[in-house]
Amino acid sequence: MKPPETTGEKSPSRFSQGFTLIELLIVVAIIAILAAIAVPNFLEAQTRSKVSRVQSDLRMLVTAVESYSLDNGCYPRNPPAGVCVLAVNGLPELTTPVAYIISYPVDIFRSEKGLRKPIQYGACSSGSTYWYVWSLGPDLKDQNATILYDPTNGTISEGDIKRSTAAQLLTTSPL
């Protein structure tokens, strides 16, 4: 038997013709599925990192407030008996004339028209003086630190992130 005669031309291979429409659609579908999985995980990680930053800023602020108290014998904005005061625009007494902190931390969850607002501070006097500092938390609602953020409920948990010298302020108030 004699081999078939060839004309010297190569038959077009499958790879030189490009991809079919079905192959392209499959690739696009796979990329869309991977993006649908990755984007929510990325957003969750972003929220967790913001919560960690706020908790770190609150710890730094606690150190500054306690240092101020040791030097001055009272907490900043020391209220008279039976009164609570809020410092929603920061505490300049922590930065000048003595720098207990370099700059007052901002609440990364609180912004208006792109401007960051400082972490809130409150001091109360009812028998003894106590203070508390708080951030809005990931829900972006101001509960005036009466509902506390609980990370075990996920990053969508309601509540503010808070630190205080009063143990009763670190529990969630009933609605």
N, C-alpha and C positions, 0 to 999 in steps of 0.2 A: 504494500500500500504506500502510496506516495503522499507526503504531507501537502495540505492545501497551499495554494500559491498565495503569496502576500504581495500587496502592491507597494509596500514600504511605508504606508501611512499608519499612524497609531490610532487606535480607536480611542475616543475620548474617555478618560477615566471618571469615576464618580466624583472624585475630589476636585476636579477642574471645573465642574459645573456649578459649584456654590451650594448653599444651603436651601433646603426646601422651605416653604412657608410653614409647614407643620413643625419642622425642627426649630425654627425661629420662635414660634409661638410657645413651644415647650420650654425653651430657654428663658423667655420672658416670664412665663408662669412660675418657673422655679425661682427666679430672682424676686418676683413679687411675694412669693410665700416666705422667702428668707427675710425680706424687708418687713413683712407683717409680724414676724417673730422678733426681729431685732429692735425695731423702733420702740415698742412699749418697754422693753427691758432697758434701753438706753434712757428713756424718760424716768423710769423708776430709779435708776442709778443716779441721775441728776438730782432728783428730789432727795434721795438719801444723803448725797454729798452736801446739799444745802442745809439739811437738818443737822448734820455733823458740824458744819461751819458755825451755825447759830449756837449750838451747844458749846462749842469752843469759845465763841465770843462772849457768851453768858458767863462761862467760868472765868474768863479774863476780867470781865466787868465785876464779878463777885470779889476777885482779889483786889481790884482797885478800890471798891467801896469799903471793904474791910480794912485796907491800909489807911484810907482816909479816916475811918472811924478810930483807928488806933492813934493816929496823929492828932485828931481834933476832939476826941472824946464824945463824938456823936456821929450819926450817919448823915450823909448829904441831905439837904432839905429837911432837916429834923423838924417834924411837926409838933405842935402843942398837943397836950393830952386829949384823946378822943377824936383826933383829926387824921385824915389821910391826905397826902399830897401826891400828885403825879408830876413827873418830869418827862413829858412826851417829846420834848425837843432836845433831850440829852442833858448831861450834867457838866457844864463848863468848869465847875469847881474841881473836877477830877483831872483836868488838863492844865489849869492855870490857878494860882501861881506855881504850885508844885505839880509836876507831871506824874500822876499815879498811873496814867495810861497816856500813850502818845496822841491818840485820837479816839474819840468816842465811836464805838462800833455802830454800823448801820444794820437795820433789819432787812435782810435780803428778800424777805417775803412781803415787805411793806414798801410800796412805791406808788407815787402819784405822778403821772406824766413823765415817767422816766427818772424822777428824783427820788433818791433813797431817803427814807426816814430813819431816825436813830432808834435803837432798841429802847423800849419804854422802861421806866423806873418808877416805883411807887414806894412811899414810906408811910407807915401808920404808927400811931401811938395809942395804945389802949392798955394801960398798966405797964407794959414794956414796949419799947420801940422795935419794930421789925421793918424789913424792906423786902421788895421783890422786884425782879427784872423779868421781862417777857418779850417774846416775839410772836407774831401772828401764827406761824406754823404753815404747813403746806396747804391747808384749806383756805387760806387767805381771808379768813373771817376773824374779826376782833371780838372775842368773847370776854374781853377784859380780864383775862387770866383766870376765869372761873371754871372753864373746861380745859383740861390738860390733854395735850397731844400724847397718844399712846402708839409707839411704833409697832406694837404687836398686832394692831389692826390694819397694818399696811400703811403706805405713804399717803393714802387718801383719808386717813383718820382725821376726825374733827379735833379741834383744840389748839391751844396756844402752847408754846414751848416756854417753860418757866423755871426759875430758880428763886429760892427764898430762904430767909432765916427762920421763918415761922413754919413749923411742921404741918399745921392745919391748912396752910395755903398750898401744900403740895399734894392735895387730894382733890379729886374732881367734885365740884358742887353739884347737887341734884338740880335738874332743870325744873 
